[in-house]
Amino acid sequence: MDAEMRKSVDKRAMAVLSAGHLFTDVNQGAVAALVPFLIAERGLSLAAAGSLVMAATLSSSIVQPLFGHFSDRKPLPVLMPLGLMLGGLGIALLGVAPGYPLIFACVVLSGLGVAAFHPESARFANYVSGSRRARGMSFFSVGGNAGFALGPVITTPLVLFFGLPGALFLIIPAFVMGFVLLSELPRLLAFRPKIVETAAKQRAGKPDRWGLFARMIGVVIVRSFVYFGLVTFVAEYYIRVLGSSPLLANSALSVMLFAGGAGTLVMGPLADRVGRRAVLAGSMLLLSPLIYAFILSGPSLGMLFLAFVGAVTIGTFGVTVVMGQEYLPGRIGVAAGFTMGLSIGLGGVAAPVLGGLGDSYGLSTMMLVLSASPLVGLALALSLPRGTGSHSGA
């Protein structure tokens, strides 16, 4: 049984962790979906709306390495259900917050819950994945990607029917899944002896490679710059530039995010076969032409290109988490905190900057800036050595 566990992913444990990831990131996807309604009903500027996305991103990311550091020293699995519930509470209260300062505070509260969930859940996802870490982390990541995609799908009809107070309903799935995670904690904790043993083996004779880790984080920051720019402003681009309805606009966002989940399921196993570096560099190579093709397209064809953009952008999320944990084998909680948190948050800082660019020069110009950005990520990815991960061609 022990040998089998090392070779394969524990399906039940991964299902619970991935589902928790899904319901946690529903709250992040809801922020992006609420942006057009907040602009319309509360009169927010694009820069102010971008600041909300930045607040959600930074509050859910800046403290993640700290949570990761503490989880490396003393695992705290209870942070998974509690973080999920806090994330749902903050986003639910956002719908009834009376002014911008309180809206901002609710976004930060939700982000802190998201930050508490991720490092601890990524730690358990790493070890229940056995030797197929990229595959397993892809299953874990696809839960978050699906949650981000479901955020607009769930939130948009609620707000269309009930107005902004409809966001209050988002507390229900968060608390239900939180209690499910609480009930599953005893089984997850059964993996702790394996966790201690495996962590000791990982530390033995494998020094942390901070230089390579930093370069890989640079790629993640560039990817996040593009990702949050699209997540924040794709719906508004459809409304302002392509003349679409809010419903179609948020549908386009959902198409991109769901395609990202599909891309994650493809790129994880592919990275186990051909190498992490090859998959990461290939994604950066494809992004610029795909975004430019989207800019040249209308609403329907644009959705097709957005699907490819989502698959290429989001599909490497799990791959970079595994790469980070391989570069820092003795600090996998910290590695997860950076790859899933801080570096993504730094990319999210671009949202208000891009919003200001869109206010001044138009959303089309802003999209052109996004289309050129992946070239920087490509250069950084190519600077990483071959041999990352289990495949010699990585």
C-alpha positions in Angstrom: 0.0 0.0 0.0 2.8 2.4 0.9 4.6 1.8 -2.4 1.3 2.2 -4.3 0.7 5.5 -2.5 4.0 6.8 -3.6 3.3 6.0 -7.2 -0.3 7.2 -7.6 -2.6 10.0 -6.5 -4.9 9.3 -3.6 -8.2 10.0 -5.4 -10.4 10.7 -2.4 -7.9 13.0 -0.7 -7.2 14.9 -3.9 -11.0 15.2 -4.6 -11.5 16.9 -1.3 -8.6 19.2 -1.6 -9.5 20.1 -5.2 -13.1 20.7 -4.2 -12.0 22.9 -1.4 -9.8 24.8 -3.8 -12.8 25.2 -6.1 -15.0 26.7 -3.5 -12.3 29.0 -2.2 -11.5 30.4 -5.6 -15.2 30.9 -6.5 -14.8 34.0 -4.2 -11.9 35.3 -6.3 -13.8 34.8 -9.5 -16.8 36.6 -8.0 -14.8 39.7 -7.6 -14.0 39.9 -11.3 -17.7 39.2 -12.1 -18.9 42.0 -9.8 -16.6 44.6 -11.3 -19.0 45.6 -14.2 -21.9 45.9 -11.8 -19.9 48.0 -9.3 -18.9 50.3 -12.1 -22.5 50.6 -13.3 -24.3 50.8 -9.9 -21.6 52.5 -7.7 -20.0 54.7 -10.4 -16.5 53.3 -10.0 -13.8 54.3 -12.4 -11.8 51.6 -14.2 -8.8 52.5 -12.0 -11.0 52.1 -8.8 -12.3 48.8 -10.1 -8.8 47.7 -10.8 -7.8 48.6 -7.3 -10.5 46.2 -5.9 -8.9 43.4 -8.0 -5.5 44.4 -6.7 -6.8 44.4 -3.1 -8.2 40.9 -3.6 -5.0 39.7 -5.2 -2.6 41.3 -2.7 -4.6 40.3 0.4 -4.8 36.8 -0.8 -1.1 36.6 -1.9 1.2 38.8 0.2 0.8 36.8 3.4 0.8 33.4 1.7 4.6 32.9 2.1 4.1 33.6 5.8 1.4 31.0 6.1 3.7 28.7 4.1 6.6 29.3 6.4 4.5 28.5 9.5 3.0 25.4 7.8 6.6 24.2 7.1 7.4 24.5 10.8 4.0 23.2 12.1 1.2 22.1 9.7 -2.1 23.7 10.5 -4.7 21.8 8.4 -7.6 23.6 10.1 -6.6 26.7 8.1 -8.1 25.0 5.1 -11.8 25.0 6.2 -11.5 28.2 8.2 -9.8 30.1 5.3 -12.5 28.9 2.9 -15.3 30.1 5.2 -13.6 33.5 5.7 -13.2 33.9 2.0 -17.0 33.3 1.4 -18.0 35.6 4.3 -16.0 38.6 2.9 -17.3 38.3 -0.7 -20.9 37.9 0.6 -20.7 41.1 2.6 -19.3 42.9 -0.3 -22.8 42.9 -1.9 -24.3 45.0 0.9 -21.3 47.2 1.8 -22.6 50.8 1.5 -19.5 52.6 0.3 -16.2 52.1 -1.4 -14.1 51.8 1.8 -16.3 49.0 3.1 -16.3 47.3 -0.3 -12.6 47.5 -0.3 -12.4 46.1 3.3 -14.7 43.1 2.4 -12.5 42.3 -0.6 -9.4 42.3 1.7 -11.2 40.1 4.3 -12.1 37.6 1.6 -8.5 37.7 0.3 -7.1 36.9 3.7 -9.3 33.8 3.9 -8.0 32.7 0.5 -4.4 33.3 1.7 -4.9 31.0 4.7 -6.3 28.2 2.6 -3.7 27.8 -0.2 -0.3 26.9 1.3 -1.6 24.3 3.7 -3.8 22.7 1.0 -0.9 22.8 -1.6 1.3 21.0 1.0 -1.2 18.1 1.3 -1.8 18.1 -2.4 1.9 17.6 -3.0 2.2 14.5 -0.8 -1.1 12.8 -1.7 0.1 13.0 -5.4 2.8 10.4 -4.9 5.5 10.5 -7.6 3.2 12.0 -10.2 3.4 15.5 -8.7 2.7 17.6 -11.8 -0.4 15.4 -12.6 -1.6 15.6 -9.0 -0.9 19.3 -8.7 -2.8 19.8 -11.9 -5.9 18.1 -10.4 -5.5 20.3 -7.4 -5.1 23.4 -9.5 -8.0 22.6 -11.8 -10.2 22.9 -8.8 -9.1 26.5 -8.2 -9.3 27.3 -11.9 -12.8 25.8 -12.1 -13.8 27.8 -9.0 -12.5 31.1 -10.5 -14.5 30.2 -13.7 -17.7 29.4 -11.7 -17.4 32.7 -9.8 -18.9 34.7 -12.7 -21.3 31.9 -13.6 -22.8 31.8 -10.1 -22.5 35.5 -9.3 -23.9 37.1 -12.5 -27.4 35.6 -12.4 -27.6 36.3 -8.6 -26.8 39.9 -9.1 -29.0 40.3 -12.2 -31.9 38.9 -10.3 -31.3 40.3 -6.8 -29.0 43.2 -7.4 -25.6 43.5 -5.6 -27.1 42.0 -2.4 -27.4 38.7 -4.3 -23.7 38.2 -3.5 -24.9 37.3 0.0 -25.9 33.8 -1.4 -22.2 33.1 -2.0 -21.7 32.4 1.7 -23.7 29.2 1.4 -21.4 27.1 -0.8 -18.3 28.4 1.2 -19.7 27.3 4.5 -21.0 23.9 3.2 -17.7 23.0 1.7 -15.9 24.3 4.8 -17.8 21.8 7.0 -17.1 19.0 4.5 -13.3 19.8 4.8 -13.7 19.8 8.6 -15.2 16.3 8.5 -12.4 15.1 6.2 -9.5 16.4 8.3 -9.0 13.2 10.3 -8.5 11.2 7.0 -6.2 13.9 5.6 -4.2 13.9 8.8 -3.5 10.2 8.3 -1.1 11.3 5.6 1.1 13.1 8.2 3.5 10.3 8.9 4.1 10.0 5.1 4.5 13.8 5.0 7.2 13.8 7.7 9.0 10.9 6.1 8.8 12.3 2.5 9.8 15.8 3.6 12.9 14.5 5.3 13.9 12.6 2.2 13.4 15.7 0.0 15.7 17.8 2.2 18.5 15.2 2.3 21.2 16.1 -0.2 19.0 18.5 -2.1 19.8 22.2 -1.4 17.3 24.9 -2.0 18.1 26.7 -5.3 16.9 30.2 -4.7 18.4 31.7 -7.9 16.5 29.3 -10.2 13.4 29.8 -8.0 13.6 33.6 -8.4 13.8 33.3 -12.2 10.8 31.0 -12.3 8.9 33.4 -10.1 9.6 36.1 -12.6 7.8 34.0 -15.2 4.9 33.6 -12.8 4.7 37.4 -12.3 4.6 38.0 -16.0 1.9 35.4 -16.4 -0.1 36.9 -13.6 0.3 40.4 -15.2 -1.4 39.0 -18.3 -3.9 36.9 -16.4 -5.2 39.6 -14.1 -5.3 42.1 -16.8 -7.6 39.8 -18.8 -9.7 38.7 -15.8 -10.3 42.3 -14.8 -11.0 43.9 -18.1 -12.1 41.2 -20.6 -15.8 41.7 -19.6 -15.5 45.5 -19.9 -13.7 45.1 -23.2 -16.7 43.2 -24.6 -19.1 45.8 -23.3 -17.2 49.0 -24.4 -15.2 47.9 -27.5 -17.3 45.0 -28.9 -20.7 46.4 -27.8 -21.8 43.3 -26.0 -24.3 42.9 -23.1 -23.0 42.3 -19.5 -24.3 38.7 -19.7 -22.3 37.9 -22.8 -19.3 39.8 -21.4 -19.2 37.7 -18.3 -19.8 34.6 -20.4 -16.7 35.4 -22.4 -14.8 35.6 -19.1 -16.2 32.3 -18.0 -15.2 30.6 -21.3 -11.6 31.8 -20.8 -11.5 30.5 -17.2 -13.1 27.1 -18.0 -10.7 26.6 -20.8 -8.0 27.3 -18.4 -9.2 24.4 -16.3 -9.1 22.1 -19.3 -5.6 23.4 -20.1 -4.5 22.5 -16.6 -5.5 18.9 -17.0 -3.6 18.7 -20.3 -0.4 20.5 -19.3 0.2 18.8 -16.0 0.6 15.3 -17.5 2.4 16.8 -20.4 4.9 18.4 -18.1 5.5 15.0 -16.4 6.3 13.6 -19.9 8.3 16.3 -21.7 9.4 18.4 -18.8 8.2 21.4 -16.8 10.5 24.0 -18.5 9.4 23.0 -22.0 5.7 23.4 -21.1 6.3 26.7 -19.3 8.3 28.2 -22.2 5.9 26.9 -24.8 3.0 28.6 -23.0 4.8 32.0 -23.0 5.6 31.5 -26.7 2.0 31.0 -27.7 0.4 33.7 -25.6 1.4 36.9 -27.5 0.0 35.8 -30.9 -3.2 34.4 -29.3 -4.0 37.6 -27.4 -3.2 39.7 -30.6 -5.6 37.4 -32.5 -8.3 38.0 -29.9 -7.8 41.8 -30.3 -8.5 41.5 -34.1 -11.6 39.4 -33.6 -15.3 40.0 -33.0 -17.3 38.7 -30.1 -17.9 35.1 -31.3 -14.4 34.4 -32.8 -12.9 36.3 -29.8 -14.4 33.7 -27.4 -12.6 31.0 -29.4 -9.3 32.8 -29.0 -10.0 33.6 -25.4 -10.5 29.9 -24.8 -7.0 29.2 -26.2 -5.6 32.1 -24.2 -7.1 30.7 -21.0 -5.8 27.2 -21.6 -2.3 28.5 -22.3 -2.2 31.0 -19.4 -3.9 29.1 -16.7 -2.8 25.6 -17.7 0.7 26.1 -16.3 -0.5 27.1 -12.7 0.0 23.6 -11.3 3.3 23.2 -13.3 4.9 26.2 -11.7 3.8 25.1 -8.2 5.6 21.8 -8.7 8.7 23.6 -10.1 8.8 25.9 -7.1 8.6 22.9 -4.7 11.3 21.1 -6.6 13.6 24.2 -6.5 13.0 24.6 -2.7 12.6 20.9 -1.6 13.1 21.8 2.1 10.5 24.6 2.1 7.5 23.4 0.1 5.1 25.5 2.1 7.1 28.6 1.4 7.4 27.6 -2.3 3.6 27.2 -2.5 3.1 30.5 -0.8 5.3 32.3 -3.4 4.1 30.4 -6.5 0.4 30.5 -5.6 0.5 33.7 -3.7 3.1 36.5 -3.6 4.3 36.3 -7.2 0.7 36.1 -8.5 -0.1 39.1 -6.2 2.7 41.1 -7.7 1.3 40.4 -11.1 -2.1 41.6 -9.9 -0.7 45.0 -8.9 -0.9 45.6 -12.7 -4.7 45.7 -12.6 -5.0 49.4 -11.5 -2.1 50.4 -13.7 -3.8 48.7 -16.7 -7.1 50.3 -15.6 -5.4 53.8 -15.7 -4.0 53.0 -19.1 -7.4 52.0 -20.3 -9.0 55.2 -18.9 -6.4 57.3 -20.7 -5.8 55.5 -24.0 -8.6 53.0 -24.4 -9.0 49.3 -23.7 -7.7 48.4 -27.2 -4.3 49.9 -26.4 -4.3 48.3 -23.0 -4.9 44.9 -24.7 -1.9 45.5 -27.0 0.3 46.0 -24.0 -0.9 42.7 -22.6 -0.2 40.9 -25.9 3.5 42.0 -25.8 4.1 41.1 -22.1 4.6 37.3 -22.5 7.8 37.8 -24.5 9.5 38.8 -21.2 8.2 35.6 -19.6 9.5 33.6 -22.5 13.0 35.0 -22.1 13.0 34.1 -18.4 11.6 30.6 -19.0 14.3 29.9 -21.5 16.9 30.9 -19.0 15.9 28.1 -16.7 18.0 24.9 -17.0 16.9 21.7 -18.7 16.3 18.8 -16.4 13.7 20.5 -14.1 11.5 17.8 -12.7 11.6 14.1 -13.4 12.1 14.3 -17.1 15.6 15.0 -18.4 14.2 17.1 -21.2 12.5 19.6 -19.0 
